[in-house]
């Protein structure tokens, strides 16, 4: 069977049978397209030639090209999933079962202090005071990202019917297409209410005919909670740009995307006494081990405070 055709069949199966997120599917597609291209450069176009040595060479060449350990680990995972599917379908042996990649470097995530978070939100509130639709939306976006510790993909995927301003909850569809109900606080509720009343209608009116229900119909983006400048559903890239511009003015290094707000929210919850299981549920982590990194962040912050404040440190 042609390698490229096998990859297409695998991706179709993966999307339909597993119900994975768009981001996960995109990663698999990118990784396996790279594998196909590398295999063809080695004269392999059929799954019969997809051996363990070729897979190892693929990862090695990526490593020599400067790929990060996390990228290599993801590509290894994609290849193993593909070859395991080939074996289950009786197409080819599972040549990737023994494929391994270097373990990812363990880095603690960037976390803002509460003071930095307050400063960031005050600046957004000042912008929103003028009543401009985009500023009202930006304040609501950041308030909700921090209040509910959402992933950016979860935020931009929110629909109007999933928001409950009375109960202060939002219905989120996370990784693996799993749904969960997440709470948020009063400041986020105020920002959302102002955005819905004064900001969203203005943005919705900018949509091309029917795109967001601007002509009275139910366009493809009419259900979206957050709309972009053209009246369509707000995209992940716009949220990254917004948060990055805000974080660039704050001291400290490290990542400057929306995930920093998620890390900060989780760490502040644990600092405030929330139990690990509750934070796990809020974040939508399948494993408690994933959530435990935030206990390390809190411990490191405690040690740093001790070193700088205790006279006998």
Residue, then its C-alpha position, 0 to 999 in steps of 0.5 A: x500500500x502506498x505510504x501517502x495513501x496509508x497516512x490519509x486513511x489513518x488520519x481519516x480513521x483517527x478523526x472519525x473513530x477517536x473524536x480528537x481535537x483539531x489541534x491534535x489532528x493537525x499535529x498528526x497530519x504535519x508529523x506524518x507528512x514529514x515522515x512521508x517526505x523523508x521516506x520518499x527522499x530515501x526511496x521508500x514510497x510503500x508501507x512495506x519499506x517503513x522499518x524501524x531504522x527508517x523511523x529512527x533515521x527520520x528522528x535523527x535527521x530532525x534532531x540534527x536540524x535542531x528540532x526540540x526534544x518535545x517536537x521529537x517526542x511528539x513525532x515519535x508518538x505520531x509514528x507509533x500511533x500510525x504503525x500500530x494502526x497499520x498492524x491492527x488493520x493487517x496492512x504492515x507490521x508494527x515497525x514503530x513499537x520500539x521507537x523512542x525519542x529523547x525525553x522532553x526537557x522539564x521546564x517549569x512554566x512561566x507564572x505571573x505574580x498576582x500583582x502582575x495579573x492585577x496590573x494587566x487587568x487594570x490596563x485592559x479595564x482602562x482601555x475598555x472604559x471608552x466602550x470600544x467593541x474590541x477593547x470590551x472583548x479583549x477584557x472579557x477574553x483575558x478575564x475568562x482565560x485567567x478566571x477559568x484557566x482555559x486553553x486558548x482552543x477551548x476559549x475560541x471554541x465557546x458558544x453563547x449557549x454554553x455561557x451561564x452568567x447566573x450560575x457563573x459557569x461556562x461549558x467547555x469542550x476540551x481535549x478528546x472532545x470531552x465536555x466539562x463545566x468550569x466556574x468563573x468569578x464576578x469580575x469575569x462575569x461583569x466583563x462578559x456582560x458588558x461585552x455581550x451588551x455593548x461589544x459583541x453586537x457591534x462586532x457581529x454587525x461587521x460580519x459579511x452577510x450571513x457569516x455571523x447572523x448579521x442579516x438575521x439568519x443563523x450564519x456559521x459563526x452566529x453561535x460563537x461567544x467571542x467574535x473577531x474584528x470582521x464579525x467571525x469567530x475569534x481565532x487562536x492567533x488573535x488571542x495569542x497576539x493579544x496576550x503576547x502584547x500584554x505580557x511583553x510589557x511585564x518583567x520576566x522571561x519565558x513563554x508569552x502566550x495564553x497558556x501563561x494565564x492558565x499556568x498562573x491561574x492554576x498556581x494561584x489557586x494552589x497558593x490560595x489553598x485549593x486542593x489538587x483534585x479540584x484544580x485537576x478538574x478545573x483544568x480538564x487534565x486526564x491525569x493528576x500527574x499533569x496537574x502536579x507540576x503546579x505544586x512544583x511551581x508553588x514550591x519553587x515560588x516558596x523557596x524563592x520567597x524564603x531565599x529573598x526574605x528570611x534573614x537566615x536563608 
